Amino acid sequence: MEKGTLYIVATPIGNLGDISFRAVEILKKVDLIAAEDTRHASILLNHYGIHTKRISYYDEIEESRSNELVEKLLQGLNLALISDAGTPSLSDPGYRLITKALLKEIPVVPIPGASSILAALTASGLAMDRFAYEGFLPRKKGRQTRLRELALEPRTIVIFESPYRVLKTLKDLIENLGDRPAVAARELTKMFEEFRRGKLSDILRHFNEHAPKGEFVILVEGNKKTK
């Protein structure tokens, strides 16, 4: 029996218009869509008239659901994996399914699209010829170790953060990296998109005075002394 194909489909990070024609075509033709949150995915899928069957695929069930989905792929079904925003497996579920599919020699095909990392970098004004993507910093265990390592990083540093922890992260960055030039980008591609540029202390002051809302991408200038 011919194996199915696993498509890793990037979805919009905010504006629903930021999806490729190819992504819409794939989402319409596959047999099943595995979504981080099926209710959230319905907003995008219904907008584009995509009626493909959906199944949930989130952190808490990633291990067991990966086995189930690999079996479907081995039976010849084609599957698209999507996250709530952006590219699956990039600070989102997907890694386990992808690695298990590859172990079974199932074709894995990327369908690229919008990226909050690149969107933030290109409009940041910071060097982007080389950058270090860190995702979300550890909340507790290993946090200080990671921050000490980042203090020596010569490349532009890219960090994801939620509005609930962004003030703490900005304070920790100042304490460990110094008051460097930085950018905080939030609500990217949405109606209230905002870029805050300046020193880390300037950005912290602003969001102390204006309650932070939306998901953040924080970019910090690399350590010039280690270049």
C-alpha positions as CSV (number, residue, x, y, z in Angstrom):
1,M,0.0,0.0,0.0
2,E,1.3,3.4,-0.9
3,K,2.0,5.7,2.1
4,G,0.3,9.0,2.5
5,T,2.1,12.4,2.7
6,L,2.4,14.6,5.8
7,Y,2.2,18.3,4.9
8,I,3.6,20.8,7.4
9,V,1.4,23.8,6.7
10,A,2.2,27.3,7.9
11,T,-0.9,29.4,8.8
12,P,-1.3,33.2,9.3
13,I,0.2,34.7,12.4
14,G,-2.6,37.2,12.6
15,N,-4.0,38.6,9.3
16,L,-6.0,35.8,7.6
17,G,-4.8,37.1,4.3
18,D,-1.3,36.0,5.0
19,I,-1.7,32.4,3.7
20,S,-0.4,31.1,0.4
21,F,-2.6,29.8,-2.4
22,R,-0.7,26.5,-2.1
23,A,-1.5,26.2,1.6
24,V,-5.2,26.6,0.9
25,E,-5.1,24.1,-2.0
26,I,-3.3,21.5,0.3
27,L,-5.7,22.0,3.2
28,K,-8.7,21.4,0.8
29,K,-7.3,18.2,-0.8
30,V,-5.8,16.3,2.1
31,D,-7.9,13.6,3.9
32,L,-7.4,15.0,7.4
33,I,-6.1,18.2,9.1
34,A,-4.4,17.8,12.5
35,A,-4.8,21.1,14.3
36,E,-3.4,22.4,17.6
37,D,-6.9,23.7,18.4
38,T,-9.7,22.6,16.1
39,R,-12.0,25.5,17.3
40,H,-9.4,28.1,16.6
41,A,-8.5,26.4,13.2
42,S,-12.2,26.6,12.2
43,I,-11.9,30.4,11.9
44,L,-9.3,30.2,9.2
45,L,-10.7,27.1,7.5
46,N,-14.2,28.4,7.3
47,H,-13.0,31.7,6.0
48,Y,-11.5,29.9,3.0
49,G,-14.3,27.4,2.6
50,I,-12.2,24.4,3.7
51,H,-14.4,21.6,4.9
52,T,-11.7,18.9,5.4
53,K,-12.2,16.7,8.5
54,R,-10.2,17.9,11.5
55,I,-8.6,16.2,14.5
56,S,-6.9,17.8,17.5
57,Y,-3.2,17.7,18.0
58,Y,-2.0,19.6,21.1
59,D,0.8,19.2,23.6
60,E,-0.9,17.0,26.2
61,I,-1.9,14.4,23.7
62,E,1.0,14.8,21.2
63,E,2.7,11.4,22.0
64,S,-0.4,9.2,21.7
65,R,-2.0,11.2,18.8
66,S,1.3,11.0,16.8
67,N,1.1,7.2,16.8
68,E,-2.5,7.3,15.7
69,L,-1.7,9.8,12.9
70,V,1.3,7.8,11.7
71,E,-1.0,4.7,11.3
72,K,-3.3,6.7,9.2
73,L,-0.4,7.9,7.0
74,L,0.7,4.3,6.6
75,Q,-2.8,3.4,5.5
76,G,-2.4,5.9,2.6
77,L,-4.2,8.9,4.0
78,N,-2.8,12.4,3.3
79,L,-2.5,14.6,6.4
80,A,-1.9,18.3,7.0
81,L,-0.5,19.5,10.3
82,I,-1.3,23.1,11.4
83,S,-0.8,25.1,14.6
84,D,-2.8,28.0,15.9
85,A,-0.4,30.4,14.1
86,G,2.8,30.2,12.1
87,T,4.7,26.9,11.4
88,P,4.0,23.7,13.4
89,S,6.9,22.3,15.6
90,L,8.4,25.8,16.0
91,S,7.5,26.4,19.6
92,D,4.3,24.5,18.8
93,P,3.4,20.8,18.6
94,G,4.7,18.8,15.7
95,Y,8.2,17.5,16.4
96,R,7.1,14.0,17.5
97,L,4.8,13.5,14.6
98,I,7.4,14.6,12.1
99,T,10.2,12.4,13.5
100,K,7.9,9.3,13.8
101,A,6.7,9.8,10.2
102,L,10.3,10.1,8.9
103,L,11.3,6.9,10.8
104,K,8.5,5.1,8.8
105,E,9.8,6.7,5.6
106,I,6.6,8.7,5.2
107,P,7.1,11.7,2.9
108,V,7.1,15.0,4.8
109,V,6.5,18.1,2.8
110,P,6.8,21.7,4.1
111,I,4.3,24.3,3.0
112,P,5.9,27.6,4.1
113,G,4.2,30.8,5.0
114,A,4.0,33.7,7.5
115,S,6.7,33.8,10.2
116,S,6.6,36.1,13.3
117,I,10.3,35.6,13.6
118,L,11.1,37.0,10.2
119,A,8.4,39.6,10.3
120,A,9.8,41.0,13.5
121,L,13.4,40.8,12.3
122,T,12.9,42.5,9.0
123,A,11.2,45.5,10.6
124,S,13.3,45.7,13.7
125,G,16.3,47.7,12.5
126,L,18.6,45.2,14.2
127,A,21.2,43.1,12.4
128,M,19.5,40.0,10.8
129,D,22.4,38.6,8.8
130,R,22.9,36.2,11.8
131,F,20.4,35.6,14.6
132,A,19.8,33.2,17.4
133,Y,16.2,31.9,17.8
134,E,15.5,31.0,21.5
135,G,11.8,30.5,21.5
136,F,10.3,30.8,25.0
137,L,12.9,31.0,27.8
138,P,12.5,28.4,30.6
139,R,10.2,29.6,33.2
140,K,12.2,28.3,36.2
141,K,14.6,25.5,35.9
142,G,17.5,26.4,33.6
143,R,16.4,30.0,33.1
144,Q,19.4,31.7,34.7
145,T,21.8,29.3,32.9
146,R,20.2,30.2,29.6
147,L,20.3,34.0,30.3
148,R,24.0,33.7,31.2
149,E,24.6,32.0,27.9
150,L,22.7,34.6,26.0
151,A,24.8,37.4,27.6
152,L,27.7,36.1,25.4
153,E,25.7,35.5,22.3
154,P,27.0,37.8,19.4
155,R,24.0,37.3,17.1
156,T,20.7,39.2,17.4
157,I,18.6,37.2,19.9
158,V,15.0,36.4,19.2
159,I,12.7,35.4,22.0
160,F,8.9,34.6,22.2
161,E,7.0,35.8,25.2
162,S,3.4,36.0,26.5
163,P,1.9,39.2,27.7
164,Y,1.7,37.7,31.2
165,R,5.5,37.2,31.5
166,V,6.9,39.8,29.3
167,L,7.7,42.3,32.1
168,K,9.6,39.7,34.1
169,T,11.5,38.7,31.0
170,L,12.5,42.2,30.1
171,K,13.8,42.7,33.7
172,D,15.7,39.5,33.5
173,L,17.3,40.5,30.2
174,I,18.4,43.8,31.6
175,E,19.9,42.2,34.7
176,N,21.8,39.5,32.7
177,L,22.6,41.1,29.3
178,G,22.7,44.8,30.3
179,D,20.6,47.6,28.9
180,R,21.0,46.8,25.2
181,P,19.3,48.1,22.1
182,A,16.2,45.9,21.6
183,V,12.8,45.7,19.9
184,A,9.5,44.4,21.2
185,A,7.0,43.5,18.5
186,R,3.5,42.5,19.4
187,E,0.2,41.6,17.7
188,L,2.1,41.1,14.4
189,T,0.0,41.5,11.2
190,K,-3.0,42.3,13.4
191,M,-5.0,45.6,13.7
192,F,-3.0,46.8,16.8
193,E,0.5,45.7,15.6
194,E,3.2,47.6,17.5
195,F,6.9,47.8,17.4
196,R,8.7,49.3,20.4
197,R,12.3,50.2,19.7
198,G,15.0,51.5,22.1
199,K,17.0,50.2,25.0
200,L,15.5,47.3,27.0
201,S,14.9,49.8,29.9
202,D,12.8,52.0,27.5
203,I,10.7,49.1,26.4
204,L,10.2,47.9,30.0
205,R,9.2,51.4,31.1
206,H,6.6,51.7,28.3
207,F,5.0,48.4,29.1
208,N,5.0,49.1,32.8
209,E,2.9,52.2,31.9
210,H,0.8,50.5,29.2
211,A,-0.5,47.0,30.0
212,P,1.1,44.5,27.6
213,K,-1.4,42.7,25.4
214,G,-0.9,40.0,22.7
215,E,1.9,37.7,21.9
216,F,5.4,39.2,21.9
217,V,8.6,38.7,19.8
218,I,11.5,40.3,21.7
219,L,14.7,41.0,19.8
220,V,17.9,42.0,21.5
221,E,21.2,43.2,20.0
222,G,24.0,40.6,20.3
223,N,27.1,41.0,22.5
224,K,29.4,43.2,20.4
225,K,32.4,42.3,22.5
226,T,32.3,38.6,21.5
227,K,32.1,39.1,17.7
